[in-house]
Amino acid sequence: MAKLQALCMKCRDDNNKPTMQDMKEDSIAVTQKGSRFSAKGQCSSCGGNQFKFLGKDDAMKLKDDGASFTEEPAA
Ligand SMILES: [Zn+2]
């Protein structure tokens, strides 16, 4: 499955800034809302929740790789 990285609010660096961490591959859930795509998952390092907006290409790649995919009506 494609690797996906997102900021983790719990894994912070020495300056107390959130750091980029891999999402657990089997936790990735992609959502399409209208023409916008996002992914939710868990940090592979601390298990905390992660969220990231995706481009369409990345979203489709994850979907093709077998990630959970949900389509919601646009608000
Ligand atoms: Zn983390």
PDB file of the backbone (N, CA, C, O) and the ligand in Angstrom, with CONECT records:
HET     ZN  A 101       1
ATOM      1  N   MET A   1       0.842  -1.204   0.000  1.00  0.00           N
ATOM      2  CA  MET A   1       0.000   0.000   0.000  1.00  0.00           C
ATOM      3  C   MET A   1       0.874   1.250   0.000  1.00  0.00           C
ATOM      4  O   MET A   1       1.999   1.235   0.501  1.00  0.00           O
ATOM      5  N   ALA A   2       0.352   2.312  -0.559  1.00  0.00           N
ATOM      6  CA  ALA A   2       1.113   3.558  -0.649  1.00  0.00           C
ATOM      7  C   ALA A   2       1.394   4.108   0.743  1.00  0.00           C
ATOM      8  O   ALA A   2       0.572   4.005   1.654  1.00  0.00           O
ATOM      9  N   LYS A   3       2.554   4.681   0.876  1.00  0.00           N
ATOM     10  CA  LYS A   3       2.885   5.329   2.139  1.00  0.00           C
ATOM     11  C   LYS A   3       2.221   6.690   2.190  1.00  0.00           C
ATOM     12  O   LYS A   3       2.131   7.402   1.191  1.00  0.00           O
ATOM     13  N   LEU A   4       1.760   7.027   3.377  1.00  0.00           N
ATOM     14  CA  LEU A   4       1.136   8.332   3.547  1.00  0.00           C
ATOM     15  C   LEU A   4       1.691   8.959   4.819  1.00  0.00           C
ATOM     16  O   LEU A   4       1.706   8.341   5.883  1.00  0.00           O
ATOM     17  N   GLN A   5       2.139  10.185   4.682  1.00  0.00           N
ATOM     18  CA  GLN A   5       2.654  10.894   5.839  1.00  0.00           C
ATOM     19  C   GLN A   5       1.761  12.072   6.166  1.00  0.00           C
ATOM     20  O   GLN A   5       1.223  12.724   5.271  1.00  0.00           O
ATOM     21  N   ALA A   6       1.605  12.342   7.446  1.00  0.00           N
ATOM     22  CA  ALA A   6       0.817  13.493   7.877  1.00  0.00           C
ATOM     23  C   ALA A   6       1.426  14.041   9.161  1.00  0.00           C
ATOM     24  O   ALA A   6       2.177  13.356   9.856  1.00  0.00           O
ATOM     25  N   LEU A   7       1.088  15.281   9.455  1.00  0.00           N
ATOM     26  CA  LEU A   7       1.557  15.866  10.700  1.00  0.00           C
ATOM     27  C   LEU A   7       0.908  15.141  11.878  1.00  0.00           C
ATOM     28  O   LEU A   7      -0.296  14.882  11.879  1.00  0.00           O
ATOM     29  N   CYS A   8       1.721  14.819  12.871  1.00  0.00           N
ATOM     30  CA  CYS A   8       1.179  14.248  14.101  1.00  0.00           C
ATOM     31  C   CYS A   8       1.267  15.302  15.193  1.00  0.00           C
ATOM     32  O   CYS A   8       2.330  15.856  15.472  1.00  0.00           O
ATOM     33  N   MET A   9       0.101  15.564  15.810  1.00  0.00           N
ATOM     34  CA  MET A   9       0.047  16.607  16.840  1.00  0.00           C
ATOM     35  C   MET A   9       0.673  16.134  18.152  1.00  0.00           C
ATOM     36  O   MET A   9       0.964  16.939  19.038  1.00  0.00           O
ATOM     37  N   LYS A  10       0.876  14.831  18.264  1.00  0.00           N
ATOM     38  CA  LYS A  10       1.455  14.312  19.508  1.00  0.00           C
ATOM     39  C   LYS A  10       2.957  14.117  19.412  1.00  0.00           C
ATOM     40  O   LYS A  10       3.672  14.292  20.399  1.00  0.00           O
ATOM     41  N   CYS A  11       3.448  13.751  18.215  1.00  0.00           N
ATOM     42  CA  CYS A  11       4.887  13.543  18.048  1.00  0.00           C
ATOM     43  C   CYS A  11       5.529  14.889  17.740  1.00  0.00           C
ATOM     44  O   CYS A  11       5.510  15.342  16.596  1.00  0.00           O
ATOM     45  N   ARG A  12       6.084  15.514  18.736  1.00  0.00           N
ATOM     46  CA  ARG A  12       6.635  16.856  18.559  1.00  0.00           C
ATOM     47  C   ARG A  12       8.155  16.834  18.637  1.00  0.00           C
ATOM     48  O   ARG A  12       8.754  15.980  19.290  1.00  0.00           O
ATOM     49  N   ASP A  13       8.760  17.802  17.949  1.00  0.00           N
ATOM     50  CA  ASP A  13      10.217  17.869  17.951  1.00  0.00           C
ATOM     51  C   ASP A  13      10.712  18.726  19.128  1.00  0.00           C
ATOM     52  O   ASP A  13       9.937  19.132  19.994  1.00  0.00           O
ATOM     53  N   ASP A  14      12.015  18.984  19.128  1.00  0.00           N
ATOM     54  CA  ASP A  14      12.606  19.709  20.257  1.00  0.00           C
ATOM     55  C   ASP A  14      12.032  21.112  20.407  1.00  0.00           C
ATOM     56  O   ASP A  14      12.085  21.700  21.487  1.00  0.00           O
ATOM     57  N   ASN A  15      11.478  21.651  19.306  1.00  0.00           N
ATOM     58  CA  ASN A  15      10.885  22.983  19.357  1.00  0.00           C
ATOM     59  C   ASN A  15       9.377  22.921  19.634  1.00  0.00           C
ATOM     60  O   ASN A  15       8.667  23.919  19.506  1.00  0.00           O
ATOM     61  N   ASN A  16       8.905  21.730  20.017  1.00  0.00           N
ATOM     62  CA  ASN A  16       7.485  21.522  20.333  1.00  0.00           C
ATOM     63  C   ASN A  16       6.588  21.714  19.118  1.00  0.00           C
ATOM     64  O   ASN A  16       5.421  22.083  19.246  1.00  0.00           O
ATOM     65  N   LYS A  17       7.148  21.459  17.935  1.00  0.00           N
ATOM     66  CA  LYS A  17       6.360  21.536  16.700  1.00  0.00           C
ATOM     67  C   LYS A  17       5.927  20.135  16.286  1.00  0.00           C
ATOM     68  O   LYS A  17       6.695  19.182  16.419  1.00  0.00           O
ATOM     69  N   PRO A  18       4.685  20.004  15.780  1.00  0.00           N
ATOM     70  CA  PRO A  18       4.248  18.694  15.261  1.00  0.00           C
ATOM     71  C   PRO A  18       5.171  18.222  14.153  1.00  0.00           C
ATOM     72  O   PRO A  18       5.668  19.036  13.375  1.00  0.00           O
ATOM     73  N   THR A  19       5.407  16.928  14.069  1.00  0.00           N
ATOM     74  CA  THR A  19       6.321  16.381  13.065  1.00  0.00           C
ATOM     75  C   THR A  19       5.566  15.475  12.097  1.00  0.00           C
ATOM     76  O   THR A  19       4.498  14.954  12.416  1.00  0.00           O
ATOM     77  N   MET A  20       6.147  15.297  10.896  1.00  0.00           N
ATOM     78  CA  MET A  20       5.573  14.386   9.909  1.00  0.00           C
ATOM     79  C   MET A  20       5.850  12.946  10.330  1.00  0.00           C
ATOM     80  O   MET A  20       6.987  12.579  10.627  1.00  0.00           O
ATOM     81  N   GLN A  21       4.788  12.136  10.349  1.00  0.00           N
ATOM     82  CA  GLN A  21       4.932  10.727  10.696  1.00  0.00           C
ATOM     83  C   GLN A  21       4.163   9.894   9.684  1.00  0.00           C
ATOM     84  O   GLN A  21       3.198  10.362   9.080  1.00  0.00           O
ATOM     85  N   ASP A  22       4.602   8.647   9.506  1.00  0.00           N
ATOM     86  CA  ASP A  22       3.850   7.732   8.644  1.00  0.00           C
ATOM     87  C   ASP A  22       2.513   7.392   9.296  1.00  0.00           C
ATOM     88  O   ASP A  22       2.426   7.209  10.510  1.00  0.00           O
ATOM     89  N   MET A  23       1.470   7.310   8.462  1.00  0.00           N
ATOM     90  CA  MET A  23       0.211   6.763   8.956  1.00  0.00           C
ATOM     91  C   MET A  23       0.299   5.241   8.900  1.00  0.00           C
ATOM     92  O   MET A  23       0.890   4.676   7.981  1.00  0.00           O
ATOM     93  N   LYS A  24      -0.295   4.590   9.894  1.00  0.00           N
ATOM     94  CA  LYS A  24      -0.406   3.125   9.845  1.00  0.00           C
ATOM     95  C   LYS A  24      -1.189   2.755   8.605  1.00  0.00           C
ATOM     96  O   LYS A  24      -2.303   3.234   8.394  1.00  0.00           O
ATOM     97  N   GLU A  25      -0.597   1.893   7.782  1.00  0.00           N
ATOM     98  CA  GLU A  25      -1.206   1.619   6.479  1.00  0.00           C
ATOM     99  C   GLU A  25      -2.607   1.035   6.602  1.00  0.00           C
ATOM    100  O   GLU A  25      -3.490   1.364   5.809  1.00  0.00           O
ATOM    101  N   ASP A  26      -2.811   0.178   7.583  1.00  0.00           N
ATOM    102  CA  ASP A  26      -4.135  -0.458   7.670  1.00  0.00           C
ATOM    103  C   ASP A  26      -5.159   0.417   8.392  1.00  0.00           C
ATOM    104  O   ASP A  26      -6.299   0.002   8.601  1.00  0.00           O
ATOM    105  N   SER A  27      -4.746   1.637   8.774  1.00  0.00           N
ATOM    106  CA  SER A  27      -5.694   2.528   9.455  1.00  0.00           C
ATOM    107  C   SER A  27      -6.191   3.637   8.539  1.00  0.00           C
ATOM    108  O   SER A  27      -7.060   4.418   8.923  1.00  0.00           O
ATOM    109  N   ILE A  28      -5.642   3.709   7.323  1.00  0.00           N
ATOM    110  CA  ILE A  28      -5.950   4.832   6.440  1.00  0.00           C
ATOM    111  C   ILE A  28      -7.370   4.726   5.893  1.00  0.00           C
ATOM    112  O   ILE A  28      -7.756   3.705   5.324  1.00  0.00           O
ATOM    113  N   ALA A  29      -8.133   5.789   6.075  1.00  0.00           N
ATOM    114  CA  ALA A  29      -9.494   5.853   5.540  1.00  0.00           C
ATOM    115  C   ALA A  29      -9.628   7.144   4.744  1.00  0.00           C
ATOM    116  O   ALA A  29      -9.471   8.239   5.285  1.00  0.00           O
ATOM    117  N   VAL A  30      -9.920   7.003   3.453  1.00  0.00           N
ATOM    118  CA  VAL A  30     -10.019   8.156   2.562  1.00  0.00           C
ATOM    119  C   VAL A  30     -11.479   8.565   2.429  1.00  0.00           C
ATOM    120  O   VAL A  30     -12.359   7.715   2.302  1.00  0.00           O
ATOM    121  N   THR A  31     -11.732   9.865   2.458  1.00  0.00           N
ATOM    122  CA  THR A  31     -13.088  10.387   2.276  1.00  0.00           C
ATOM    123  C   THR A  31     -13.107  11.387   1.137  1.00  0.00           C
ATOM    124  O   THR A  31     -12.247  12.262   1.042  1.00  0.00           O
ATOM    125  N   GLN A  32     -14.097  11.246   0.279  1.00  0.00           N
ATOM    126  CA  GLN A  32     -14.313  12.232  -0.771  1.00  0.00           C
ATOM    127  C   GLN A  32     -15.563  13.015  -0.437  1.00  0.00           C
ATOM    128  O   GLN A  32     -16.621  12.437  -0.188  1.00  0.00           O
ATOM    129  N   LYS A  33     -15.439  14.323  -0.434  1.00  0.00           N
ATOM    130  CA  LYS A  33     -16.586  15.189  -0.193  1.00  0.00           C
ATOM    131  C   LYS A  33     -16.620  16.173  -1.347  1.00  0.00           C
ATOM    132  O   LYS A  33     -15.800  17.089  -1.405  1.00  0.00           O
ATOM    133  N   GLY A  34     -17.556  15.996  -2.261  1.00  0.00           N
ATOM    134  CA  GLY A  34     -17.545  16.817  -3.453  1.00  0.00           C
ATOM    135  C   GLY A  34     -16.255  16.555  -4.219  1.00  0.00           C
ATOM    136  O   GLY A  34     -15.978  15.415  -4.592  1.00  0.00           O
ATOM    137  N   SER A  35     -15.470  17.593  -4.455  1.00  0.00           N
ATOM    138  CA  SER A  35     -14.211  17.418  -5.186  1.00  0.00           C
ATOM    139  C   SER A  35     -13.016  17.445  -4.239  1.00  0.00           C
ATOM    140  O   SER A  35     -11.871  17.534  -4.681  1.00  0.00           O
ATOM    141  N   ARG A  36     -13.284  17.366  -2.930  1.00  0.00           N
ATOM    142  CA  ARG A  36     -12.182  17.399  -1.961  1.00  0.00           C
ATOM    143  C   ARG A  36     -11.963  16.029  -1.350  1.00  0.00           C
ATOM    144  O   ARG A  36     -12.904  15.285  -1.073  1.00  0.00           O
ATOM    145  N   PHE A  37     -10.694  15.720  -1.149  1.00  0.00           N
ATOM    146  CA  PHE A  37     -10.331  14.411  -0.615  1.00  0.00           C
ATOM    147  C   PHE A  37      -9.531  14.596   0.666  1.00  0.00           C
ATOM    148  O   PHE A  37      -8.726  15.520   0.791  1.00  0.00           O
ATOM    149  N   SER A  38      -9.767  13.705   1.605  1.00  0.00           N
ATOM    150  CA  SER A  38      -8.988  13.751   2.829  1.00  0.00           C
ATOM    151  C   SER A  38      -8.744  12.330   3.317  1.00  0.00           C
ATOM    152  O   SER A  38      -9.421  11.390   2.902  1.00  0.00           O
ATOM    153  N   ALA A  39      -7.769  12.191   4.199  1.00  0.00           N
ATOM    154  CA  ALA A  39      -7.457  10.884   4.762  1.00  0.00           C
ATOM    155  C   ALA A  39      -7.361  10.992   6.265  1.00  0.00           C
ATOM    156  O   ALA A  39      -6.828  11.959   6.810  1.00  0.00           O
ATOM    157  N   LYS A  40      -7.890   9.972   6.925  1.00  0.00           N
ATOM    158  CA  LYS A  40      -7.732   9.857   8.362  1.00  0.00           C
ATOM    159  C   LYS A  40      -6.967   8.576   8.646  1.00  0.00           C
ATOM    160  O   LYS A  40      -7.069   7.595   7.909  1.00  0.00           O
ATOM    161  N   GLY A  41      -6.209   8.604   9.716  1.00  0.00           N
ATOM    162  CA  GLY A  41      -5.480   7.394  10.069  1.00  0.00           C
ATOM    163  C   GLY A  41      -4.823   7.563  11.410  1.00  0.00           C
ATOM    164  O   GLY A  41      -5.043   8.546  12.118  1.00  0.00           O
ATOM    165  N   GLN A  42      -4.004   6.577  11.749  1.00  0.00           N
ATOM    166  CA  GLN A  42      -3.308   6.608  13.024  1.00  0.00           C
ATOM    167  C   GLN A  42      -1.819   6.710  12.798  1.00  0.00           C
ATOM    168  O   GLN A  42      -1.261   6.108  11.880  1.00  0.00           O
ATOM    169  N   CYS A  43      -1.185   7.494  13.664  1.00  0.00           N
ATOM    170  CA  CYS A  43       0.267   7.640  13.631  1.00  0.00           C
ATOM    171  C   CYS A  43       0.928   6.288  13.914  1.00  0.00           C
ATOM    172  O   CYS A  43       0.589   5.607  14.882  1.00  0.00           O
ATOM    173  N   SER A  44       1.883   5.913  13.045  1.00  0.00           N
ATOM    174  CA  SER A  44       2.549   4.622  13.245  1.00  0.00           C
ATOM    175  C   SER A  44       3.494   4.681  14.433  1.00  0.00           C
ATOM    176  O   SER A  44       3.946   3.646  14.924  1.00  0.00           O
ATOM    177  N   SER A  45       3.792   5.882  14.894  1.00  0.00           N
ATOM    178  CA  SER A  45       4.739   6.032  15.984  1.00  0.00           C
ATOM    179  C   SER A  45       4.046   6.053  17.352  1.00  0.00           C
ATOM    180  O   SER A  45       4.480   5.363  18.274  1.00  0.00           O
ATOM    181  N   CYS A  46       2.960   6.848  17.489  1.00  0.00           N
ATOM    182  CA  CYS A  46       2.324   6.979  18.800  1.00  0.00           C
ATOM    183  C   CYS A  46       0.874   6.488  18.815  1.00  0.00           C
ATOM    184  O   CYS A  46       0.282   6.364  19.887  1.00  0.00           O
ATOM    185  N   GLY A  47       0.294   6.206  17.647  1.00  0.00           N
ATOM    186  CA  GLY A  47      -1.081   5.721  17.608  1.00  0.00           C
ATOM    187  C   GLY A  47      -2.122   6.829  17.654  1.00  0.00           C
ATOM    188  O   GLY A  47      -3.322   6.555  17.635  1.00  0.00           O
ATOM    189  N   GLY A  48      -1.670   8.089  17.715  1.00  0.00           N
ATOM    190  CA  GLY A  48      -2.607   9.212  17.747  1.00  0.00           C
ATOM    191  C   GLY A  48      -3.309   9.385  16.409  1.00  0.00           C
ATOM    192  O   GLY A  48      -2.839   8.894  15.383  1.00  0.00           O
ATOM    193  N   ASN A  49      -4.424  10.079  16.427  1.00  0.00           N
ATOM    194  CA  ASN A  49      -5.178  10.306  15.193  1.00  0.00           C
ATOM    195  C   ASN A  49      -4.476  11.328  14.306  1.00  0.00           C
ATOM    196  O   ASN A  49      -3.925  12.319  14.786  1.00  0.00           O
ATOM    197  N   GLN A  50      -4.509  11.063  13.001  1.00  0.00           N
ATOM    198  CA  GLN A  50      -3.942  11.988  12.033  1.00  0.00           C
ATOM    199  C   GLN A  50      -4.995  12.307  10.983  1.00  0.00           C
ATOM    200  O   GLN A  50      -5.900  11.515  10.723  1.00  0.00           O
ATOM    201  N   PHE A  51      -4.857  13.481  10.391  1.00  0.00           N
ATOM    202  CA  PHE A  51      -5.776  13.924   9.358  1.00  0.00           C
ATOM    203  C   PHE A  51      -4.977  14.677   8.304  1.00  0.00           C
ATOM    204  O   PHE A  51      -4.041  15.413   8.618  1.00  0.00           O
ATOM    205  N   LYS A  52      -5.363  14.479   7.052  1.00  0.00           N
ATOM    206  CA  LYS A  52      -4.630  15.155   5.995  1.00  0.00           C
ATOM    207  C   LYS A  52      -5.530  15.360   4.782  1.00  0.00           C
ATOM    208  O   LYS A  52      -6.274  14.459   4.396  1.00  0.00           O
ATOM    209  N   PHE A  53      -5.457  16.555   4.180  1.00  0.00           N
ATOM    210  CA  PHE A  53      -6.134  16.764   2.910  1.00  0.00           C
ATOM    211  C   PHE A  53      -5.283  16.154   1.800  1.00  0.00           C
ATOM    212  O   PHE A  53      -4.055  16.227   1.837  1.00  0.00           O
ATOM    213  N   LEU A  54      -5.943  15.555   0.820  1.00  0.00           N
ATOM    214  CA  LEU A  54      -5.238  14.880  -0.267  1.00  0.00           C
ATOM    215  C   LEU A  54      -5.609  15.508  -1.597  1.00  0.00           C
ATOM    216  O   LEU A  54      -6.709  16.035  -1.768  1.00  0.00           O
ATOM    217  N   GLY A  55      -4.668  15.445  -2.545  1.00  0.00           N
ATOM    218  CA  GLY A  55      -5.004  15.732  -3.932  1.00  0.00           C
ATOM    219  C   GLY A  55      -5.755  14.531  -4.492  1.00  0.00           C
ATOM    220  O   GLY A  55      -5.697  13.435  -3.935  1.00  0.00           O
ATOM    221  N   LYS A  56      -6.457  14.749  -5.594  1.00  0.00           N
ATOM    222  CA  LYS A  56      -7.240  13.652  -6.181  1.00  0.00           C
ATOM    223  C   LYS A  56      -6.349  12.472  -6.574  1.00  0.00           C
ATOM    224  O   LYS A  56      -6.720  11.317  -6.364  1.00  0.00           O
ATOM    225  N   ASP A  57      -5.184  12.758  -7.139  1.00  0.00           N
ATOM    226  CA  ASP A  57      -4.291  11.688  -7.583  1.00  0.00           C
ATOM    227  C   ASP A  57      -3.877  10.799  -6.417  1.00  0.00           C
ATOM    228  O   ASP A  57      -3.898   9.571  -6.514  1.00  0.00           O
ATOM    229  N   ASP A  58      -3.499  11.444  -5.309  1.00  0.00           N
ATOM    230  CA  ASP A  58      -3.084  10.674  -4.135  1.00  0.00           C
ATOM    231  C   ASP A  58      -4.251   9.857  -3.589  1.00  0.00           C
ATOM    232  O   ASP A  58      -4.085   8.704  -3.190  1.00  0.00           O
ATOM    233  N   ALA A  59      -5.437  10.472  -3.578  1.00  0.00           N
ATOM    234  CA  ALA A  59      -6.608   9.777  -3.055  1.00  0.00           C
ATOM    235  C   ALA A  59      -6.914   8.539  -3.901  1.00  0.00           C
ATOM    236  O   ALA A  59      -7.215   7.473  -3.365  1.00  0.00           O
ATOM    237  N   MET A  60      -6.833   8.689  -5.236  1.00  0.00           N
ATOM    238  CA  MET A  60      -7.140   7.570  -6.122  1.00  0.00           C
ATOM    239  C   MET A  60      -6.091   6.468  -5.993  1.00  0.00           C
ATOM    240  O   MET A  60      -6.401   5.281  -6.096  1.00  0.00           O
ATOM    241  N   LYS A  61      -4.850   6.883  -5.767  1.00  0.00           N
ATOM    242  CA  LYS A  61      -3.780   5.899  -5.604  1.00  0.00           C
ATOM    243  C   LYS A  61      -4.048   5.052  -4.359  1.00  0.00           C
ATOM    244  O   LYS A  61      -3.911   3.829  -4.382  1.00  0.00           O
ATOM    245  N   LEU A  62      -4.434   5.727  -3.272  1.00  0.00           N
ATOM    246  CA  LEU A  62      -4.727   4.996  -2.031  1.00  0.00           C
ATOM    247  C   LEU A  62      -5.926   4.068  -2.224  1.00  0.00           C
ATOM    248  O   LEU A  62      -5.935   2.933  -1.748  1.00  0.00           O
ATOM    249  N   LYS A  63      -6.940   4.580  -2.935  1.00  0.00           N
ATOM    250  CA  LYS A  63      -8.130   3.762  -3.183  1.00  0.00           C
ATOM    251  C   LYS A  63      -7.745   2.516  -3.979  1.00  0.00           C
ATOM    252  O   LYS A  63      -8.173   1.406  -3.663  1.00  0.00           O
ATOM    253  N   ASP A  64      -6.928   2.718  -5.019  1.00  0.00           N
ATOM    254  CA  ASP A  64      -6.491   1.582  -5.838  1.00  0.00           C
ATOM    255  C   ASP A  64      -5.673   0.594  -5.018  1.00  0.00           C
ATOM    256  O   ASP A  64      -5.662  -0.604  -5.300  1.00  0.00           O
ATOM    257  N   ASP A  65      -4.981   1.112  -3.990  1.00  0.00           N
ATOM    258  CA  ASP A  65      -4.156   0.260  -3.146  1.00  0.00           C
ATOM    259  C   ASP A  65      -4.975  -0.468  -2.088  1.00  0.00           C
ATOM    260  O   ASP A  65      -4.435  -1.254  -1.309  1.00  0.00           O
ATOM    261  N   GLY A  66      -6.278  -0.206  -2.062  1.00  0.00           N
ATOM    262  CA  GLY A  66      -7.131  -0.954  -1.149  1.00  0.00           C
ATOM    263  C   GLY A  66      -7.499  -0.226   0.120  1.00  0.00           C
ATOM    264  O   GLY A  66      -8.068  -0.826   1.032  1.00  0.00           O
ATOM    265  N   ALA A  67      -7.183   1.078   0.202  1.00  0.00           N
ATOM    266  CA  ALA A  67      -7.569   1.822   1.402  1.00  0.00           C
ATOM    267  C   ALA A  67      -9.090   1.963   1.460  1.00  0.00           C
ATOM    268  O   ALA A  67      -9.766   1.984   0.432  1.00  0.00           O
ATOM    269  N   SER A  68      -9.605   2.057   2.667  1.00  0.00           N
ATOM    270  CA  SER A  68     -11.026   2.323   2.860  1.00  0.00           C
ATOM    271  C   SER A  68     -11.384   3.635   2.173  1.00  0.00           C
ATOM    272  O   SER A  68     -10.665   4.624   2.312  1.00  0.00           O
ATOM    273  N   PHE A  69     -12.497   3.651   1.427  1.00  0.00           N
ATOM    274  CA  PHE A  69     -12.860   4.842   0.667  1.00  0.00           C
ATOM    275  C   PHE A  69     -14.345   5.131   0.853  1.00  0.00           C
ATOM    276  O   PHE A  69     -15.188   4.263   0.623  1.00  0.00           O
ATOM    277  N   THR A  70     -14.654   6.343   1.266  1.00  0.00           N
ATOM    278  CA  THR A  70     -16.043   6.738   1.497  1.00  0.00           C
ATOM    279  C   THR A  70     -16.349   7.996   0.717  1.00  0.00           C
ATOM    280  O   THR A  70     -15.556   8.938   0.703  1.00  0.00           O
ATOM    281  N   GLU A  71     -17.502   8.011   0.067  1.00  0.00           N
ATOM    282  CA  GLU A  71     -17.908   9.197  -0.652  1.00  0.00           C
ATOM    283  C   GLU A  71     -19.072   9.841   0.093  1.00  0.00           C
ATOM    284  O   GLU A  71     -20.103   9.211   0.331  1.00  0.00           O
ATOM    285  N   GLU A  72     -18.886  11.105   0.456  1.00  0.00           N
ATOM    286  CA  GLU A  72     -19.944  11.815   1.162  1.00  0.00           C
ATOM    287  C   GLU A  72     -20.486  12.916   0.282  1.00  0.00           C
ATOM    288  O   GLU A  72     -19.751  13.484  -0.526  1.00  0.00           O
ATOM    289  N   PRO A  73     -21.785  13.230   0.429  1.00  0.00           N
ATOM    290  CA  PRO A  73     -22.332  14.345  -0.351  1.00  0.00           C
ATOM    291  C   PRO A  73     -21.649  15.650   0.047  1.00  0.00           C
ATOM    292  O   PRO A  73     -21.348  15.864   1.221  1.00  0.00           O
ATOM    293  N   ALA A  74     -21.406  16.519  -0.928  1.00  0.00           N
ATOM    294  CA  ALA A  74     -20.812  17.823  -0.622  1.00  0.00           C
ATOM    295  C   ALA A  74     -21.764  18.618   0.259  1.00  0.00           C
ATOM    296  O   ALA A  74     -22.983  18.571   0.095  1.00  0.00           O
ATOM    297  N   ALA A  75     -21.175  19.344   1.192  1.00  0.00           N
ATOM    298  CA  ALA A  75     -22.013  20.104   2.133  1.00  0.00           C
ATOM    299  C   ALA A  75     -22.729  21.233   1.412  1.00  0.00           C
ATOM    300  O   ALA A  75     -23.480  21.984   2.033  1.00  0.00           O
TER     301      ALA A  75
HETATM  302 ZN    ZN A 101       2.483  10.436  16.604  1.00  0.00          ZN2+
END
